[in-house]
Amino acid sequence: MVEAYVQDILHVPFCGDVFMKLFEHEAKEIFRTFGMPLPLGGVAYTPEEARTRAIEVGKPVAVKAQALTGKRGKAGGVRFANTPEEAEALAKDILAMRINDLPVKSILVEEKLSIQQEIYAGITVDRNERKYVVIGSAAGGMSIEELAETSPGKIIKRHVDPLGDLQAYEAREIAIDMGFKGKQINSLAGLFLKLWSIVEEYDVELTEINPLILTTDGRFLAADARLNIDDNALFRHKKLIENMKRDTVEQNEREKLATAEGMAYVELDGDIACICNGAGLTMATLDAVSIYGGKASTFLDLGGGADAERVEKGVEIAMKYDKVKAILVNIMGGITRCDDVANGIVSAKQDGDITVPLVIRMVGTNEEEGQRILNEAGIPFLQTMEEAAQKVVTLAEGEDA
Amino acid sequence: MAVLIDKNSRVLVQGITGSQGTFHTKAMLDYGTNIVAGMTPGKLGEEVYGVPVYDSVKQAKREMDVTASIIFVPAPFAGDAALEAIAADLNPVVVITEHVPVQDEMRVIHVARAKGISMIGPNTPGIITPGAKQKVGIMPGHVFADGKVGLMSRSGTLTYEIAAGMTNANIGISTAIGLGGDPCVGLTTIEAVKMFSEDKDTKAMVLVGEIGGDAEEKAAAYMKDHVDKPAVAFIAGRTAPPGKRMGHAGAIISGSTGTAAAKIAAFKDAGIPVGDKPSDVARLLEEIL
């Protein structure tokens, strides 16, 4: 149970692609302004710049791919160089890599640390308690999920009073519970308090320092930095976004189109696109397709006000994904006019925008008229979700034959 | 009776002069909701469909004795609007607004809890009590019929789908509560279960859940030991891949937790049947009632 709980609070923010995730070097710029102790170094966009950074550091360096994934070490995205020339050569290799199918556009060149101990420090939202939770472990380095599985007892957690602050004594207690002694207690507590200030200031959903390094000469340094910001709070952080000069979220063309329309869009590996209004209904429609032996390619939630124009736009976006072999539109409308939607679909079909079979199920005003228009155009209009799901599966299978 | 909202509720609409606020004020009035005041700062003296508008919640309470609030205020200001309603002791406070920052949500949720106030949402379609003709929300009223089943759900249109299926099967609803689609919401599934379990006009319950978090598992465990009333569940997202947000901010499988399978297993362990499709809910209710 403990593991599941830890996994839940820790996994949530890692996974979705909807948080604005900062690159390590961007996160460290913020860390720096809060006085967080960091290794010497800086960002580079070319092998030549990497060499310059290595010269500035003046000792052996780590050359680290900047990628928004926890797996970059395993992918060979973190390497060590003894000289600026070596750093330049490694930078050339790393900048040619793709990690998680995304190109590496920048690298961070930092002093190579002499490690006494690797530690984990993080703060995230615990959705079940609806509070922030501070997490620490004296056994860092590996991912916290692995740690939760292998030695959950070594993970220290402390919820923050949602009406107050993380207090200094609480931060010290975390450090003590993690097993630190003497002067280390205050240094580590100070670091947690800085991390908390960053969380509060930047509407952070998740921040992690993994590893936080205790060096052989007894200093704590944030060797890595992960910072995900609540998308819904970006209006409070306009300056940060301006300074970043990049898209806040990495999206493909279809995801961008859907986001611009205020629709939720997720690609899956089946072949039936489900276009519905409302997240729960869209999920239930995907599930119904699977009950009848089909597999969804697309989760497309049109959101509120599913009128004719929105449905057409949704179909247009869904058609751009080459896995789609059939489309199921399922609208639970109150005031949506089915005849309007039907006319829109028929005209889109006549324009040649829709090249795969389409099944419609709608509940709303003028259902019968909508049904008549679609049936005349040879587009199945069905009364229930179940019938519609069954029909679209048959049609998608027909496309295979 | 019913829960949260009944014919004695005197409802305030915060953000009444905005387009959503105005549109749904009309729809709620048409349904029969007892809306007695609206509020938008700086608009004192205006009227929306005959409803007087005030500058503050305090004013509206003093002049019109409002008891409950529904909030249509844009996300950046929704947290503050909810705090204002809570400060005036309105109960329940229904936050329709989507995309409220999670920091604001956490603060408001705990301020409401400390005062014993039920905050519904954010990101909810609201509450409806068909028997009293009261809806404090944005749902299409005509799909909900009066009856004895308490319905609670984390989604909007899926709830309408299930309610419509129940209505077709002549099964009515005491109250339907939209709990909200965000990871952090005020009234939780387990709290809604407790309300329905104490309500003498509710004879059975329907729980409509979805992937993400552990609200359904907690509710199921509670029901196993403490609730005698029969219940039926439905969980959306059986085929959702891990790590992807499925439309709702809260609908995400995280590692091995928050899966539909875990939730379905928890309900089955509590002896609560789970429908495979939304239409199964009405059928299962017919079996147990």
Interface residues (C-beta under 8 A of the other chain):
Chain A: A4 Q7 D8 L10 H11 V12 F14 C15 G16 D17 V18 V125 R127 N128 R130 K131 Y132 E145 P162 L163 E200 D203 E205 D230 D231 N232 A233 F235 R236 A264 V266 L268 C276 N277 G278 A279 G280 L281 T282 M283 A284 L286 D287 A288 V289 S290 I291 K295 A296 F299 D301 M332 G334 I335 V363 T384 M385 E386
Chain B: A75 P76 H99 V100 P101 V102 Q103 E105 M106 R107 I109 H110 V111 A114 M139 P140 H142 V143 S153 R154 S155 G156 T157 L158 T159 Y160 E161 A164 G181 P183 C184 V185 V208 E210 I211 G212 G213 D214 A215 K218 F234 A236 G237 R238 T239 A240 P241 P242 G243 K244 R245 M246 G247 H248 A249 G250 A251 I252 I253 S254 G255 S256 T257 G258 A260 D276 K277 P278 S279
